[in-house]
């Protein structure tokens, strides 16, 4: 995975896990759409998107109780990042089971747990 600056606000486990998942999704998308080699770094556009996602996650008001983005009542991303992250998630989500099965399963389990907890 690509390296990103370790933000002190990302210490809660839920935020760190969410960042790792988003980072994996962006890498899958970039590798299949922008970067020809699987070992290559992210392209500048995807690097910028990852930096924006890191910033937004660091400011998440839910911290440990953060739901999955699609279930969140606060939409952190603004255009043009909103449409880009949606495209990345739509493409990479199903492929996460192949490339990162543990992250994908954990994301689905935690997503269901948080949704049920809110009811």
Backbone as CSV, one residue per row, in Angstrom:
resi,resn,N_x,N_y,N_z,CA_x,CA_y,CA_z,C_x,C_y,C_z
1,UNK,0.836,-1.180,0.000,0.000,0.000,0.000,0.879,1.240,0.000
2,UNK,0.331,2.323,-0.496,1.088,3.548,-0.515,1.170,4.122,0.885
3,UNK,2.196,4.859,1.123,2.371,5.478,2.431,1.609,6.788,2.459
4,UNK,1.072,7.098,3.603,0.395,8.359,3.794,0.882,8.932,5.112
5,UNK,0.832,10.250,5.281,1.288,10.829,6.538,0.423,10.331,7.688
6,UNK,1.044,9.994,8.803,0.290,9.529,9.967,-0.220,10.740,10.725
7,UNK,-1.482,10.959,10.612,-2.146,12.072,11.261,-2.494,11.664,12.684
8,UNK,-2.152,12.466,13.702,-2.461,12.092,15.075,-3.956,11.955,15.338
9,UNK,-4.801,12.569,14.512,-6.241,12.454,14.686,-6.774,11.095,14.242
10,UNK,-5.936,10.296,13.593,-6.382,9.004,13.077,-6.123,7.868,14.061
11,UNK,-5.874,8.180,15.313,-5.555,7.140,16.281,-6.716,6.200,16.600
12,UNK,-7.976,6.627,16.625,-9.038,5.662,16.908,-9.030,4.532,15.885
13,UNK,-9.287,3.337,16.394,-9.233,2.155,15.533,-10.194,2.240,14.350
14,UNK,-11.389,2.718,14.579,-12.382,2.766,13.498,-11.931,3.683,12.373
15,UNK,-11.365,4.812,12.712,-10.917,5.764,11.690,-9.720,5.184,10.939
16,UNK,-8.779,4.590,11.657,-7.611,3.993,11.010,-8.032,2.855,10.079
17,UNK,-8.985,2.049,10.521,-9.478,0.941,9.695,-10.178,1.482,8.449
18,UNK,-10.971,2.514,8.618,-11.676,3.121,7.480,-10.678,3.704,6.481
19,UNK,-9.641,4.348,6.985,-8.613,4.911,6.108,-7.908,3.812,5.327
20,UNK,-7.591,2.712,5.994,-6.927,1.596,5.316,-7.824,1.032,4.211
21,UNK,-9.113,0.953,4.480,-10.065,0.447,3.492,-10.178,1.396,2.302
22,UNK,-10.309,2.688,2.567,-10.411,3.683,1.484,-9.129,3.694,0.663
23,UNK,-8.006,3.604,1.344,-6.720,3.585,0.646,-6.638,2.375,-0.289
24,UNK,-7.067,1.216,0.183,-7.047,0.003,-0.650,-7.968,0.175,-1.850
25,UNK,-9.130,0.780,-1.643,-10.080,0.985,-2.744,-9.502,1.939,-3.793
26,UNK,-8.867,3.000,-3.337,-8.263,3.958,-4.272,-7.133,3.294,-5.045
27,UNK,-6.348,2.459,-4.370,-5.254,1.755,-5.053,-5.773,0.806,-6.128
28,UNK,-6.842,0.072,-5.822,-7.427,-0.833,-6.819,-7.903,-0.033,-8.023
29,UNK,-8.635,1.034,-7.760,-9.166,1.867,-8.842,-8.030,2.455,-9.688
30,UNK,-7.033,3.012,-9.030,-5.921,3.649,-9.754,-5.148,2.624,-10.575
31,UNK,-4.893,1.469,-9.988,-4.140,0.422,-10.697,-4.878,-0.020,-11.958
32,UNK,-6.218,-0.065,-11.911,-6.993,-0.537,-13.059,-7.363,0.566,-14.045
33,UNK,-7.284,1.816,-13.631,-7.676,2.912,-14.520,-6.536,3.857,-14.919
34,UNK,-5.540,4.009,-14.077,-4.519,5.034,-14.343,-3.105,4.497,-14.405
35,UNK,-2.757,3.550,-13.554,-1.382,3.111,-13.410,-1.223,1.721,-14.019
36,UNK,-0.330,1.564,-14.983,-0.198,0.273,-15.646,0.414,-0.830,-14.776
37,UNK,1.277,-0.509,-13.841,1.963,-1.525,-13.041,1.333,-1.655,-11.655
38,UNK,1.155,-2.901,-11.170,0.576,-3.079,-9.839,1.469,-2.536,-8.719
39,UNK,2.745,-2.390,-8.961,3.682,-1.907,-7.941,3.897,-0.392,-8.005
40,UNK,3.270,0.261,-8.952,3.479,1.697,-9.130,2.767,2.491,-8.037
41,UNK,3.227,3.678,-7.837,2.598,4.600,-6.898,1.286,5.082,-7.484
42,UNK,0.469,5.694,-6.630,-0.780,6.278,-7.111,-0.488,7.430,-8.064
43,UNK,-1.375,7.630,-9.013,-1.248,8.778,-9.909,-1.529,10.046,-9.094
44,UNK,-1.199,11.223,-9.614,-1.427,12.467,-8.867,-2.891,12.687,-8.474
45,UNK,-3.833,12.370,-9.360,-5.248,12.556,-9.029,-5.682,11.661,-7.863
46,UNK,-5.265,10.410,-7.889,-5.643,9.479,-6.822,-4.905,9.805,-5.522
47,UNK,-3.686,10.306,-5.625,-2.957,10.759,-4.436,-3.703,11.908,-3.781
48,UNK,-4.180,12.837,-4.601,-4.947,13.976,-4.086,-6.248,13.496,-3.430
49,UNK,-6.916,12.526,-4.028,-8.143,11.984,-3.466,-7.861,11.296,-2.129
50,UNK,-6.783,10.544,-2.032,-6.408,9.890,-0.778,-6.085,10.926,0.296
51,UNK,-5.392,11.979,-0.072,-5.088,13.043,0.893,-6.370,13.705,1.398
52,UNK,-7.320,13.923,0.500,-8.596,14.520,0.897,-9.359,13.568,1.821
53,UNK,-9.364,12.275,1.494,-10.040,11.286,2.336,-9.404,11.230,3.725
54,UNK,-8.083,11.298,3.782,-7.374,11.300,5.061,-7.767,12.510,5.898
55,UNK,-7.830,13.663,5.260,-8.233,14.891,5.950,-9.660,14.780,6.470
56,UNK,-10.569,14.315,5.623,-11.981,14.207,6.026,-12.150,13.207,7.169
57,UNK,-11.456,12.069,7.094,-11.558,11.073,8.158,-10.975,11.584,9.469
58,UNK,-9.921,12.388,9.379,-9.309,12.925,10.600,-10.249,13.881,11.324
59,UNK,-11.204,14.452,10.593,-12.155,15.400,11.189,-13.529,14.790,11.452
60,UNK,-13.643,13.484,11.324,-14.929,12.819,11.491,-15.445,13.014,12.919
61,UNK,-16.654,13.545,13.079,-17.191,13.766,14.426,-17.631,12.471,15.116
62,UNK,-17.768,11.372,14.370,-18.251,10.121,14.951,-17.139,9.287,15.573
63,UNK,-15.888,9.518,15.152,-14.717,8.780,15.631,-14.976,7.273,15.678
64,UNK,-14.977,6.661,16.858,-15.132,5.209,16.993,-16.470,4.686,16.481
65,UNK,-17.499,5.499,16.448,-18.818,5.056,16.008,-19.109,5.412,14.558
66,UNK,-18.055,5.666,13.804,-18.232,6.068,12.420,-18.899,4.972,11.600
67,UNK,-20.034,5.294,10.950,-20.663,4.312,10.070,-19.956,4.290,8.708
68,UNK,-20.299,3.342,7.888,-19.790,3.336,6.513,-20.294,4.594,5.822
69,UNK,-19.558,5.083,4.860,-19.911,6.340,4.189,-21.347,6.340,3.663
70,UNK,-21.771,5.223,3.069,-23.106,5.206,2.478,-24.203,5.280,3.534
71,UNK,-23.896,4.953,4.790,-24.883,5.009,5.866,-24.737,6.246,6.747
72,UNK,-23.806,7.091,6.415,-23.532,8.262,7.249,-24.499,9.401,6.926
73,UNK,-24.927,10.092,7.957,-25.843,11.212,7.726,-25.092,12.500,7.410
74,UNK,-23.800,12.528,7.646,-22.963,13.680,7.290,-22.134,13.270,6.078
75,UNK,-22.253,14.002,5.000,-21.478,13.684,3.802,-20.269,14.603,3.749
76,UNK,-19.108,14.026,4.042,-17.870,14.784,4.195,-17.314,15.327,2.885
77,UNK,-17.481,14.571,1.833,-16.847,14.919,0.573,-17.666,15.957,-0.187
78,UNK,-16.980,16.944,-0.713,-17.595,17.956,-1.568,-17.086,17.730,-2.984
79,UNK,-17.815,18.261,-3.952,-17.373,18.138,-5.345,-16.022,18.827,-5.499
80,UNK,-15.136,18.340,-6.310,-15.234,17.193,-7.212,-14.912,15.863,-6.524
81,UNK,-14.495,15.909,-5.250,-14.095,14.685,-4.560,-15.267,13.732,-4.342
82,UNK,-16.456,14.269,-4.148,-17.626,13.433,-3.876,-17.896,12.478,-5.039
83,UNK,-17.922,12.995,-6.247,-18.188,12.129,-7.402,-17.018,11.178,-7.654
84,UNK,-15.793,11.626,-7.388,-14.622,10.764,-7.597,-14.591,9.609,-6.598
85,UNK,-14.857,9.901,-5.311,-14.814,8.828,-4.318,-15.978,7.866,-4.536
86,UNK,-17.100,8.374,-4.976,-18.244,7.503,-5.279,-17.887,6.549,-6.420
87,UNK,-17.241,7.076,-7.454,-16.819,6.246,-8.592,-15.805,5.189,-8.147
88,UNK,-14.856,5.597,-7.310,-13.848,4.667,-6.793,-14.511,3.561,-5.978
89,UNK,-15.426,3.940,-5.088,-16.077,2.945,-4.233,-16.965,2.006,-5.039
90,UNK,-17.654,2.552,-6.011,-18.532,1.722,-6.851,-17.709,0.694,-7.633
91,UNK,-16.556,1.101,-8.131,-15.713,0.187,-8.899,-14.987,-0.797,-7.977
92,UNK,-14.374,-0.278,-6.923,-13.489,-1.089,-6.084,-14.220,-1.948,-5.071
93,UNK,-15.398,-1.530,-4.644,-16.125,-2.272,-3.614,-16.236,-3.758,-3.900
94,UNK,-16.794,-4.150,-5.039,-16.910,-5.582,-5.338,-15.559,-6.280,-5.498
95,UNK,-14.552,-5.553,-5.925,-13.229,-6.138,-6.154,-12.430,-6.287,-4.860
96,UNK,-12.875,-5.637,-3.799,-12.186,-5.736,-2.511,-12.157,-7.186,-2.019
97,UNK,-13.202,-7.952,-2.305,-13.217,-9.355,-1.867,-12.093,-10.163,-2.500
98,UNK,-11.682,-9.805,-3.701,-10.581,-10.504,-4.367,-9.217,-10.008,-3.905
99,UNK,-9.084,-8.686,-3.785,-7.780,-8.089,-3.491,-7.489,-7.966,-1.999
100,UNK,-8.504,-7.697,-1.211,-8.345,-7.495,0.234,-9.534,-8.123,0.967
101,UNK,-9.622,-9.451,0.961,-10.805,-10.102,1.541,-11.022,-9.807,3.023
102,UNK,-9.947,-9.723,3.793,-10.094,-9.445,5.224,-10.676,-8.052,5.445
103,UNK,-10.121,-7.057,4.757,-10.645,-5.683,4.881,-12.097,-5.610,4.428
104,UNK,-12.414,-6.277,3.338,-13.775,-6.224,2.802,-14.766,-6.852,3.779
105,UNK,-14.445,-8.024,4.288,-15.354,-8.693,5.232,-15.484,-7.890,6.515
106,UNK,-14.393,-7.394,7.003,-14.435,-6.592,8.235,-15.267,-5.342,8.031
107,UNK,-15.114,-4.700,6.889,-15.885,-3.493,6.577,-17.382,-3.803,6.579
108,UNK,-17.762,-4.916,5.951,-19.176,-5.292,5.904,-19.725,-5.629,7.291
109,UNK,-18.942,-6.327,8.090,-19.381,-6.690,9.445,-19.527,-5.448,10.312
110,UNK,-18.532,-4.590,10.300,-18.585,-3.370,11.105,-19.715,-2.471,10.631
111,UNK,-19.915,-2.390,9.332,-20.996,-1.576,8.773,-22.345,-2.046,9.315
112,UNK,-22.583,-3.343,9.334,-23.837,-3.881,9.848,-23.967,-3.654,11.348
113,UNK,-22.862,-3.780,12.073,-22.863,-3.596,13.521,-23.226,-2.160,13.883
114,UNK,-22.638,-1.187,13.183,-22.901,0.217,13.460,-24.352,0.570,13.115
115,UNK,-24.859,0.058,11.996,-26.242,0.337,11.585,-27.206,-0.209,12.638
116,UNK,-26.974,-1.419,13.117,-27.854,-2.008,14.137,-27.739,-1.274,15.463
117,UNK,-26.547,-0.800,15.779,-26.315,-0.080,17.023,-27.097,1.233,17.061
118,UNK,-27.242,1.873,15.887,-27.955,3.150,15.800,-29.461,2.992,15.943
119,UNK,-29.996,1.807,15.682,-31.457,1.602,15.750,-31.988,1.602,17.147
